[in-house]
């Protein structure tokens, strides 16, 4: 039976710590003081995997105690994780693995939401400025929520104000203040410092003033939009003159209020009076002829079938001929750049960047030759193109060995990033001293590297190795004998 046991043995007045755990009937004893960081992480992962498979005890009181103990242990694990993230961020390791930033690595590889990734990155970047917080967090006298709140409060303060704010917030923590109250006090500290330095800024609406019009538009989760704004006198007159007549009740049975009629008038003007407006709705022929299958926008937002048919009544419908497996046929010529028609089809097929885990919308991506235009002279055909964001497009062509390209049965390409070839999964602590022979070989290699002209560009080295096709012509041109 699988079991875990943590024991503390006393031998001749010296405490010896050992961790004994059994995995698949194999027992192993680990000395915690002598174990490397990688071994501790592996052991913790094994324990967590086993704990996740256990069912909760029947006693609510026991569950409460276990939950408090597990939460405290999780907070200390978060302290160690913050140190790892800080090292990755400081040395730019995420970019070597194909991620634009540490924030993108946290979201894609570690599966964090945007707010969670920002919070952990803030804690990691400001941990060295908060020595007391880091020490208390590692010893378990400070929770992750309290540490993250203090780090966010001092993120934009200089070192002097950061130290003073750390002392104040830790004192309030000892007095029993919650993380929410610490956040409010931290916000007040920043306001006081801004007033002292004369750097306080008004809110966004006051900053804009009342001379120029502005509109804010926020998208909701269901595909709708919230609109908020201000129109100056001139623009308000245009608004009233254009939308006022259209917003009047259409008859005695018109049950809409003024706000609903104004929204209908605005969308009517935008759809009929603005020739540059373009909305791409993708749907099947069955949907247009009365089916119930929903349509979708180019970014993947679903559209009810009834609304899609209503849009099609006043819009131009462009048929897209698809082959077997919904694979588009040729839409352009064999040129360097994709045509507008090809890009429209690619935006339909790829809602986001082709790199797995990248969330850049397809409408903001670049058209990428899958096999490479420069290296393989790949044709600009629709079945050889994909969408990739600007960063991953350049990364793919600069690091082709770190990108795995696969194609689904529908003809869509997906790019998967691989770690560098010399990557090590688990650092096992300081490197061991090399053998004498290995040490001499390493020193010789280092000396050879130092003597080699590393600053010579790759193109220049290739040019030096190039053999002229006609030696006689080259001699006459250069004047050599």
N, C-alpha and C positions, 0 to 999 in steps of 0.2 A: 504494500500500500504506500502511496506517495505521501511523504510527510516532510515538514520543515521544522527545524529546531535551531534556536539560537541559544547558546550556552555561554556562561562566563565561569571559567574555572580558576581557582586560586591555587597556585603552586609556590610554596616557600615565600609567601608574602608578595608575589608578583602576579598581577592580573594578566592572564593570557586570554585574548578574545578569539573565539573561533565561530565560524558559521558552517553548520552542517545541514545540507539539504539533499534530498533524494529525488532523483528525476528518472522515471522509468526503471525503478528498482536499482539505480546506481547511486551510491552514497559518495559524497565528496566533502572534505573538510577544507575550509579556506581560512587563512590567517588574514584578518581584515587589515592589520597594520602593514603587512608585507604585500598585499594584493595591489595590482596596478589599477589604474582608473578604468581601463577596458574590462578587466575581470570583474570589477565591482558593478559596472553597468550591465554586463552579461548576467551576473547573478541576480541583480535586481529585476531584469527583464524576465528571467525564469520564474522568480517568485511572483511577479505580477501576473504572468500568464496562468500560473496555477491558482492564484487567488481569484482571478476573474471567472474561473470555472466553478468555484465553490458557490453554493447557495447561501443566502443570508440565514443566520440563526433565527429560531422561532421566538426568542425572547426580545421584545422591543428595547428593554434596558440594555441588554448586551449589544444590540445593534447600535444604540446611541453611543456607547463607549467605544466600540470599534470604529464607528464613523469619525469620532473626534480624534482617535489615534491615527487613523489612516489619513485624515485631512492634515494633521500636523506633519506626518511623514511626507505627504505630497508637497507641502510648502517647502520643506527642506530639499526635496528633489528639484523643485522649481529654482531654488538658489543655485544648485549645481548646473541646471540647464541654462540659467542666465550667464554663468561663466563660459559655457561652451559657445553660446550665441555671440557673446562679446568677442571671443577669439576669432570666430568665423567672420564677424563683421569688420574687425580691425584689419585683418589680413586680406579681405576681399576674396575669401575662398569660394563663396557662392558663385562668383562670376566664372571661376575655373570649371565649375560643374554645369555651366550653361544657363544660369539664372541672372537676370539683369541686376538684381540687388538682393541684399539679405532679406528684405521685406518680401520680395517675390518668392524666395526660397522657403520662408516660413509658411506662406500661403499655399504654395504648390506641393512642396515635399512633405511638410509637417501637417498639412491639411487644416490650417488655422483660418478663421475668418479675419477680415481686414482689421477690425478693431482689436482683436486678440493679438494679431501679429504686431500691430503698432505698439500695443502695451508692452509686450515682451521685448521688443526692440528698444523701447525707451528705457526699460529697466536695465537691459544689458549695457547700453551706451553710457549710462550715468551711474553705474555701480561703483566705478573707481572714485567718483566724487562724493560718495556717501559711505565712508568707511564704517561708521557706527551702524548704519542700517544694514550693510552687508554682513557685519559680524553678528548682529542680533538675529538676522534672518537665517544665517547658517546654523546658529545654535538652537533655533526653534523658538525663540522668545518674541519673534515678529512674524506675522503671517504674510503670505504672498500679496494679499489685497492691500495690506498696510504699506508694504515695501513699494508696490507699484504705484500707489497713490502718492507717496512721498517723492518718488522719482519723477512722476508727471508734474508735481508741483514745482520742482526745482529745475525742470528741463531747460528753461530759458533764462535762468539766473546765472550771474557770474560766480566765480568760486567763493568770493567773500560772502555774498548773500546766500549762496547755497549752503555753506557751513552753518550760518545763523538760522536759516529756515529748517535745516535738519535737526538742530537742537530743539527748536520750538515744537516741531511736529512730533518728535520722539517723546518730549515731555507730555504732550497732549495724549499720545498713545498710552503712556503709563497711567494717565488719569482715566482711562477707559473710553476714550473717544473712538467712535466707529470709523470705518474707512470713508463712509459718506461725509461725515463731519470733517474729517481730515481734508477731503477734497475741497469742501467749501472754504475752510480756513486757508488752504494753499492758494485758492483763487484770490482770496482777500489779501494775502501776502503779496502776490504779484501786483494787485491793484495799488497797494501802498507804495511798493517800490517804484511803480510807474509814475505815481504822483510825485514822489520824491525826486525822480530824475527828469520829470517833465516829458515823459514818453507815452503818456496815456493816449489812447486813440478812441474816438467816438465809435458808435455802432455803425454798421454798414449803411443803413438808410440815412443817417445823419451825414456820413462822409460823402455820399453822392450829392447831397444838396437837392435843390428843387428847380434847377435850371434845365437839366437834361432828363429826358424820359428814360425809364429802365423797366425791365421785365425779368423776373426770375421764374424759371420753370423747373419743377422737380418731378421726376418720374416715380410713380407708385409701383407697388409689386405686381399689380394686375395689368400693367401696361398703360394705365391712364397717366394724367399729368395734373399737378397742382400749379396754378399760375398766380403770381403776386407781382405787383408793379406799381408804377407811378407815371402819369402822363402830364407833361406841362400844358400850359394853356393852348398853345398852337396845336399840339398833337391831340389834345382832348377835343378840340373843335373838329378835327378830321374824324376822330372816333365817333363823335355824336352825329356828324353829317353823313357818315357812311353806314354805320350800324343802327342808328336811331330809327330810320324808316323800316329797316328790315326786322327790327326787334318788336314791332307792333304786333298785337294779337292777330292771328290769321282769320279769326271768326269767333262767333259766340261760343262754339264748343272747344275753343283752345284753352285747355286747363293749365298750361305752363305759366310759371311765374316769370318775372322780368329777367331774373338771372339765367333761367333756362333758355328763354328766347334770345337773350344777348349771346349766349354761347352758340346757339344754332346759327345766328346771324354771322358771327365771327368765322365759324367753320365753313359756312357757305361762301363767304368772301374769299377765304384762303383757298378753297378747292376750285372755285370758278373764276376768280379774278386774278390769281397769281399764277402766271404761266410757268414759272420756274419750280413750282412745287412738284415733288416727285415722291410718291409712296409706293414701295414695292411690296405687293402682297402675293405670296406663293400659295397656290391651291391647285387641286386636281380638277379635271374637267367635270367629274361627277359632282363636285361641290357647287360649281357654277350652274349645273343643270338640276339642282334641287336636292343634292345629297346633304348629309349631316356631318361629314368629316370636316373638322375645323381647318381653316387656313392659318398661315403664320406670316409674320413680317420677316424682313431679312435678318433681324437680330434674334429670331426664334420666338418672339412674343406670339402666343396663340390668338387667333381672331375667330369669333363664331362664324359659322357658315352663312347665317342670315346677314350679318354685317359685311362679310366679304362679297356677297352678291349685290348688296346695296352700293358698295364702293365700285363694283364693276360696271354698274349702270351708267356712271358719270365719268368713267376712266377709260383709257386706252388699254386694251387687253393684248399683250404680246405673247404668242404661243412659243413655248420652249420645247423643241423636239428632242426627245430622250431615246437612247438606245436601250439595249438589254441591261437590266440591273440599274436603270435610271442613270446611265452614264451619258452625259451630253456629247453630241457629235461636234465636228469642227465648227468654230465660229469665227475664225480669223485666218491670217496669213502667217507665213514663217518669217516674222520680223522679230527684232530684239525685244520690243515692248508689246505687252498684251493689248488687244483692242478694248474699246469700251464695252462691247458685247461680251467678250470673254470675262472681263472683270465683273460684269453684272451677274453672269452665271456663277462665277466663283464666290461672290458675296452671297448668292442663294445657297450654295452648297456648304460653305464654311462659315458658320455663325461666329466663330472665334479663330484665333491663330491655330495653325495646324500642329503646333507643338503641344503635346499632352500636358495639361495643367496650366497653360497660359490662357488668361482670360481677356486679352485684348480683343475688342470686337473686330469682326471681319471687315467692316467698312473702314476701319482705320489701319488695316494691314497692307502690306506690299505684295505684289504678285511675284511669286518665287518659282523659278525653273527647278523642278524637283531634282533632275540629274545635273544641273549646273549649266549655265549658258557658256561660260568661259572655258571650263575644264572639258566638258563633254559635248559642247555645242548642241545642247538639247533644243529641239524645235519648240517654237512657241505655239504648241497645240494644247487644246483644252484638257487633254488627258495626260499632259506632262506639266501641268501648272498646279499650284496650290497657293494658299494665302499664309503669309507669315509676317509677324510684326517686324518692325525695322530692326530691333535689337537681335531677335532670333534669326532673321534673314542674314545679317552680317555674321553672326556667330556660326551659323550652319556652314557658310562657305569658308570661314577661317578655321573651323575645327570639324572637318568632315568625318573624322574617325570617332567623334563623340556624339554623333547623331545617327540613330537607327531609323530608317525609313520603311514603313510598312503600308500596305494598301488593302483596304477592306473589299468585301465582295461587291459593294456599291461603287467602287472606283475611287473612293476618297482616300487621300494620303494622310498619314499621321506620323509626326516626328517624335521620337522618344530620346531624351537626353541620357547619355551614359557618363559616368564619372571618368576623370582622367585615368590613363593607364597606370600611373604611378601613385594612385590614390590608395590610402590605407584606411580601412573601415574603423578600426579601434586603435587609437594611440595607446601604447602599453607603457607609458612613462618615459624616463630618460633613456636614450639609446645606450646600448652596452658598448664598452670599449672594444674596438676592432682588434683582431689578431695582428701580430707583428707584420706578417706578410701582406695581409689585407690593408694594414695601415700604410705600408710603403707603397702599395699599388694605388691607394687613394691619394697619397701625397703626389705621386708621379702624375696621376690624372689631373690633379688640381694644378700642378705646375704647367702641364701641357695646355690646359684650358686657359691659364693666365697668359701664356705666350701666344695663343692663337688670336688672330685678329677678329674678335667677336663682333666688332662694330661694322664689318663689311656687310653690306646688304646682300640678301639672297640673290637678287637679280644680278648684282655685280659678280658674285661667285659663279653663277651660271654662265655669264658672259665670258669669264676668264677660261672656263673649261670648253667653250665652244670651239670647234675645229673649222677653219675656213674651208669653203668648198673649192676655191681656186687659189692655191698658194702663190702662183706666179702673179696673178692680178693683185693680190694683197701686197706683194713685195713692191710692184710698180707704184701702187697707190701710196704706200708709206715711205717710199724711197729707200727701202732696205736693200742690201746687195743680194 
